[in-house]
Amino acid sequence: MDFLFYIFLGAGVGFAVGLTGVGGGSLMTPVLVFSGVPIKIAIGTDLLYAAATKAVGSVSHNRLGTVRWSLVFLLALGSTPGAVLTAFILQDVFEGPIDYTPLLNISLGLMLIITSLIVLLKNCALNISFPVKVKSGRLYRQAPVITVIAGFILGVLVTLSSVGAGALCAALLLMLYPRIPALHIIGTDITHAVALTLIAGLAHMLMLQSVDWKILCGLLIGSLPAVYLGAKASIKIANKSLQIILAVLLFIIGLKFIFF
């Protein structure tokens, strides 16, 4: 019965992702926690879930030629050590899951709030961009270095929360590389997210023993077809309002994880 529950849970989250376009990590981890799964298991399992689901999109974007592999490499150059170092600290600095659970709660809440704000800003058409003279100026020249640093920060935050590999990374790429087409930003973001969530998930599995394979299999079985159905349904529904409602809910849930 538990396995069947996780299949339906995956279907519900998958349908919501397909319908609204909001990332699965920001939905799946809170839902798992509210279902009674310990937060460290929810985060570790969701990371591998995200790697598996995003891999499909990455393959499609690679075939379309919309992946900037140089940017994927720069991001991974920072995010890989960030993810491994974070898992190492959780394993060796803290005495056990009980000690670092408050840190996971705060990190998850913070990333949910950031994700919700990004979704709200996008729907309010507040496009963040730099003027032309800045694009060719000092910030633009230092963009590769900033990309590696941003990747490291992403690696830390995603390993702590399982949230942000998509929305936060896309926002950073848009600010650092405003001349790159939006579709290439998406393809690059998804491809890097596969690498980041896979490495962070494996770190959780090997170092923290925080992956439940039964839950993971159930979620994948339920969500993969449901994402497709949700995407088809979104054609007939004005999902902008749904995204705003979902973003507000994520903001409230984020506050709950931080303060309650």
Buried (B, 14 or more C-beta within 10 A) or exposed (E): EEEEEBBEBBBBBBBBBBBBBBBBBBBBBBBBBEEEBBBBBBBBBBBBBBBBBBBEBBBEBBEEEBBBEEBBBBBBBBBBBBBBBBBBBBBEEEEEBEEBBEBBBBBBBBBBBBBBBBBBBBBEEEEEEBEEEEBEEEEBEEBEEBBBBBBBBBBBBBBBBBBBBBBBBBBBBBBBBBEBEEEBBBBBBBBBBBBBBBBBBBBBBEBBEBBBEEBBBBBBBBBBBBBEBBBEEBEEEEBEEBBBEBBEBBBEBBBBBBEE
